[in-house]
Amino acid sequence: MPDNPADLVNVRYMVDDVETAIGFYTGHLGFTLRMSAAPAFADVVRGNLRLLLSGPASSAGRPMPDGTRPVPGGWNRIHLIVGDIAAEVDRLRAAGLTFRNDIVSGPGGQQILLEDPSGNVVELFQPAGA
């Protein structure tokens, strides 16, 4: 983990349950817990990626002026490179995790969309020729 916070890439995900999200990212995807203020907030890291997990009680979960509440889900996603996508999918399915689609092949490689417990998307990607 980089010592300088400026060396980290920060991404925020709204989650329904911070403790469940910590378990998902650290238990299945190789992240390390950096700090927890559950149930409101936690951050986990993998390499230079810092994932900010914000629950409904966090400041990021406060309603907008029009009353709209930030919620999990959508199609923006973090993109994790894997060496063997078929083996990763098998491992994660065996753990009972949910995917939005099947493996898709394109000119750059193969990808699949994994959902975290709140419905946020994590793209697993195997580059062509890997």
C-alpha positions as protocol buffer text, in pm:
chain_id: "A"
residue {
  index: 1
  type: MET
  ca { x: 0 y: 0 z: 0 }
}
residue {
  index: 2
  type: PRO
  ca { x: 146 y: 340 z: -94 }
}
residue {
  index: 3
  type: ASP
  ca { x: 242 y: 560 z: 200 }
}
residue {
  index: 4
  type: ASN
  ca { x: 148 y: 882 z: 23 }
}
residue {
  index: 5
  type: PRO
  ca { x: -232 y: 928 z: -14 }
}
residue {
  index: 6
  type: ALA
  ca { x: -166 y: 1130 z: -331 }
}
residue {
  index: 7
  type: ASP
  ca { x: -38 y: 808 z: -493 }
}
residue {
  index: 8
  type: LEU
  ca { x: -377 y: 639 z: -453 }
}
residue {
  index: 9
  type: VAL
  ca { x: -660 y: 637 z: -706 }
}
residue {
  index: 10
  type: ASN
  ca { x: -981 y: 697 z: -509 }
}
residue {
  index: 11
  type: VAL
  ca { x: -1320 y: 559 z: -612 }
}
residue {
  index: 12
  type: ARG
  ca { x: -1635 y: 589 z: -399 }
}
residue {
  index: 13
  type: TYR
  ca { x: -1907 y: 325 z: -396 }
}
residue {
  index: 14
  type: MET
  ca { x: -2233 y: 373 z: -214 }
}
residue {
  index: 15
  type: VAL
  ca { x: -2315 y: 50 z: -29 }
}
residue {
  index: 16
  type: ASP
  ca { x: -2613 y: -76 z: 169 }
}
residue {
  index: 17
  type: ASP
  ca { x: -2404 y: -230 z: 448 }
}
residue {
  index: 18
  type: VAL
  ca { x: -2041 y: -129 z: 511 }
}
residue {
  index: 19
  type: GLU
  ca { x: -1943 y: -445 z: 704 }
}
residue {
  index: 20
  type: THR
  ca { x: -2083 y: -669 z: 430 }
}
residue {
  index: 21
  type: ALA
  ca { x: -1896 y: -466 z: 166 }
}
residue {
  index: 22
  type: ILE
  ca { x: -1569 y: -495 z: 362 }
}
residue {
  index: 23
  type: GLY
  ca { x: -1611 y: -872 z: 373 }
}
residue {
  index: 24
  type: PHE
  ca { x: -1687 y: -891 z: 1 }
}
residue {
  index: 25
  type: TYR
  ca { x: -1388 y: -685 z: -116 }
}
residue {
  index: 26
  type: THR
  ca { x: -1134 y: -827 z: 131 }
}
residue {
  index: 27
  type: GLY
  ca { x: -1261 y: -1184 z: 123 }
}
residue {
  index: 28
  type: HIS
  ca { x: -1312 y: -1229 z: -251 }
}
residue {
  index: 29
  type: LEU
  ca { x: -1117 y: -967 z: -447 }
}
residue {
  index: 30
  type: GLY
  ca { x: -785 y: -923 z: -266 }
}
residue {
  index: 31
  type: PHE
  ca { x: -844 y: -583 z: -105 }
}
residue {
  index: 32
  type: THR
  ca { x: -699 y: -494 z: 237 }
}
residue {
  index: 33
  type: LEU
  ca { x: -893 y: -298 z: 498 }
}
residue {
  index: 34
  type: ARG
  ca { x: -728 y: 42 z: 542 }
}
residue {
  index: 35
  type: MET
  ca { x: -978 y: 200 z: 783 }
}
residue {
  index: 36
  type: SER
  ca { x: -1327 y: 128 z: 912 }
}
residue {
  index: 37
  type: ALA
  ca { x: -1579 y: 367 z: 1063 }
}
residue {
  index: 38
  type: ALA
  ca { x: -1863 y: 118 z: 1011 }
}
residue {
  index: 39
  type: PRO
  ca { x: -2154 y: 142 z: 983 }
}
residue {
  index: 40
  type: ALA
  ca { x: -2101 y: 475 z: 805 }
}
residue {
  index: 41
  type: PHE
  ca { x: -1779 y: 434 z: 609 }
}
residue {
  index: 42
  type: ALA
  ca { x: -1469 y: 225 z: 538 }
}
residue {
  index: 43
  type: ASP
  ca { x: -1190 y: 223 z: 287 }
}
residue {
  index: 44
  type: VAL
  ca { x: -1014 y: -74 z: 136 }
}
residue {
  index: 45
  type: VAL
  ca { x: -712 y: -84 z: -92 }
}
residue {
  index: 46
  type: ARG
  ca { x: -571 y: -306 z: -362 }
}
residue {
  index: 47
  type: GLY
  ca { x: -242 y: -180 z: -501 }
}
residue {
  index: 48
  type: ASN
  ca { x: -293 y: 189 z: -576 }
}
residue {
  index: 49
  type: LEU
  ca { x: -674 y: 161 z: -580 }
}
residue {
  index: 50
  type: ARG
  ca { x: -850 y: 298 z: -272 }
}
residue {
  index: 51
  type: LEU
  ca { x: -1217 y: 205 z: -266 }
}
residue {
  index: 52
  type: LEU
  ca { x: -1426 y: 425 z: -38 }
}
residue {
  index: 53
  type: LEU
  ca { x: -1727 y: 230 z: 90 }
}
residue {
  index: 54
  type: SER
  ca { x: -1997 y: 477 z: 197 }
}
residue {
  index: 55
  type: GLY
  ca { x: -2309 y: 353 z: 374 }
}
residue {
  index: 56
  type: PRO
  ca { x: -2642 y: 533 z: 417 }
}
residue {
  index: 57
  type: ALA
  ca { x: -2517 y: 693 z: 742 }
}
residue {
  index: 58
  type: SER
  ca { x: -2210 y: 850 z: 574 }
}
residue {
  index: 59
  type: SER
  ca { x: -2186 y: 1214 z: 470 }
}
residue {
  index: 60
  type: ALA
  ca { x: -2177 y: 1093 z: 106 }
}
residue {
  index: 61
  type: GLY
  ca { x: -2517 y: 929 z: 166 }
}
residue {
  index: 62
  type: ARG
  ca { x: -2692 y: 1253 z: 257 }
}
residue {
  index: 63
  type: PRO
  ca { x: -2982 y: 1353 z: 33 }
}
residue {
  index: 64
  type: MET
  ca { x: -2931 y: 1606 z: -247 }
}
residue {
  index: 65
  type: PRO
  ca { x: -3116 y: 1939 z: -227 }
}
residue {
  index: 66
  type: ASP
  ca { x: -3405 y: 1789 z: -429 }
}
residue {
  index: 67
  type: GLY
  ca { x: -3434 y: 1497 z: -183 }
}
residue {
  index: 68
  type: THR
  ca { x: -3268 y: 1235 z: -406 }
}
residue {
  index: 69
  type: ARG
  ca { x: -3058 y: 993 z: -201 }
}
residue {
  index: 70
  type: PRO
  ca { x: -2732 y: 850 z: -338 }
}
residue {
  index: 71
  type: VAL
  ca { x: -2779 y: 474 z: -383 }
}
residue {
  index: 72
  type: PRO
  ca { x: -2567 y: 178 z: -497 }
}
residue {
  index: 73
  type: GLY
  ca { x: -2578 y: 21 z: -840 }
}
residue {
  index: 74
  type: GLY
  ca { x: -2556 y: 171 z: -1185 }
}
residue {
  index: 75
  type: TRP
  ca { x: -2304 y: 85 z: -1454 }
}
residue {
  index: 76
  type: ASN
  ca { x: -1987 y: 274 z: -1357 }
}
residue {
  index: 77
  type: ARG
  ca { x: -1737 y: 26 z: -1225 }
}
residue {
  index: 78
  type: ILE
  ca { x: -1388 y: -53 z: -1115 }
}
residue {
  index: 79
  type: HIS
  ca { x: -1195 y: -270 z: -1358 }
}
residue {
  index: 80
  type: LEU
  ca { x: -976 y: -549 z: -1220 }
}
residue {
  index: 81
  type: ILE
  ca { x: -729 y: -737 z: -1439 }
}
residue {
  index: 82
  type: VAL
  ca { x: -726 y: -1116 z: -1392 }
}
residue {
  index: 83
  type: GLY
  ca { x: -495 y: -1379 z: -1540 }
}
residue {
  index: 84
  type: ASP
  ca { x: -754 y: -1653 z: -1592 }
}
residue {
  index: 85
  type: ILE
  ca { x: -1108 y: -1518 z: -1613 }
}
residue {
  index: 86
  type: ALA
  ca { x: -1272 y: -1861 z: -1636 }
}
residue {
  index: 87
  type: ALA
  ca { x: -1101 y: -1978 z: -1317 }
}
residue {
  index: 88
  type: GLU
  ca { x: -1192 y: -1653 z: -1137 }
}
residue {
  index: 89
  type: VAL
  ca { x: -1556 y: -1684 z: -1242 }
}
residue {
  index: 90
  type: ASP
  ca { x: -1564 y: -2046 z: -1125 }
}
residue {
  index: 91
  type: ARG
  ca { x: -1409 y: -1949 z: -789 }
}
residue {
  index: 92
  type: LEU
  ca { x: -1649 y: -1660 z: -733 }
}
residue {
  index: 93
  type: ARG
  ca { x: -1959 y: -1852 z: -844 }
}
residue {
  index: 94
  type: ALA
  ca { x: -1860 y: -2135 z: -606 }
}
residue {
  index: 95
  type: ALA
  ca { x: -1858 y: -1870 z: -330 }
}
residue {
  index: 96
  type: GLY
  ca { x: -2219 y: -1783 z: -422 }
}
residue {
  index: 97
  type: LEU
  ca { x: -2146 y: -1445 z: -582 }
}
residue {
  index: 98
  type: THR
  ca { x: -2368 y: -1287 z: -849 }
}
residue {
  index: 99
  type: PHE
  ca { x: -2280 y: -1184 z: -1203 }
}
residue {
  index: 100
  type: ARG
  ca { x: -2482 y: -955 z: -1432 }
}
residue {
  index: 101
  type: ASN
  ca { x: -2377 y: -1140 z: -1746 }
}
residue {
  index: 102
  type: ASP
  ca { x: -2164 y: -1422 z: -1885 }
}
residue {
  index: 103
  type: ILE
  ca { x: -1806 y: -1382 z: -2007 }
}
residue {
  index: 104
  type: VAL
  ca { x: -1798 y: -1159 z: -2316 }
}
residue {
  index: 105
  type: SER
  ca { x: -1511 y: -1170 z: -2566 }
}
residue {
  index: 106
  type: GLY
  ca { x: -1392 y: -872 z: -2770 }
}
residue {
  index: 107
  type: PRO
  ca { x: -1081 y: -757 z: -2951 }
}
residue {
  index: 108
  type: GLY
  ca { x: -914 y: -644 z: -2628 }
}
residue {
  index: 109
  type: GLY
  ca { x: -990 y: -953 z: -2425 }
}
residue {
  index: 110
  type: GLN
  ca { x: -1266 y: -1104 z: -2213 }
}
residue {
  index: 111
  type: GLN
  ca { x: -1480 y: -946 z: -1944 }
}
residue {
  index: 112
  type: ILE
  ca { x: -1762 y: -1022 z: -1704 }
}
residue {
  index: 113
  type: LEU
  ca { x: -1956 y: -802 z: -1460 }
}
residue {
  index: 114
  type: LEU
  ca { x: -1961 y: -912 z: -1095 }
}
residue {
  index: 115
  type: GLU
  ca { x: -2202 y: -748 z: -848 }
}
residue {
  index: 116
  type: ASP
  ca { x: -2103 y: -658 z: -494 }
}
residue {
  index: 117
  type: PRO
  ca { x: -2364 y: -717 z: -219 }
}
residue {
  index: 118
  type: SER
  ca { x: -2515 y: -371 z: -284 }
}
residue {
  index: 119
  type: GLY
  ca { x: -2539 y: -411 z: -663 }
}
residue {
  index: 120
  type: ASN
  ca { x: -2228 y: -210 z: -755 }
}
residue {
  index: 121
  type: VAL
  ca { x: -2042 y: -350 z: -1054 }
}
residue {
  index: 122
  type: VAL
  ca { x: -1688 y: -485 z: -1060 }
}
residue {
  index: 123
  type: GLU
  ca { x: -1555 y: -570 z: -1406 }
}
residue {
  index: 124
  type: LEU
  ca { x: -1317 y: -864 z: -1420 }
}
residue {
  index: 125
  type: PHE
  ca { x: -1105 y: -838 z: -1736 }
}
residue {
  index: 126
  type: GLN
  ca { x: -855 y: -1073 z: -1896 }
}
residue {
  index: 127
  type: PRO
  ca { x: -654 y: -899 z: -2168 }
}
residue {
  index: 128
  type: ALA
  ca { x: -624 y: -1074 z: -2505 }
}
residue {
  index: 129
  type: GLY
  ca { x: -319 y: -1296 z: -2519 }
}
residue {
  index: 130
  type: ALA
  ca { x: -293 y: -1322 z: -2141 }
}
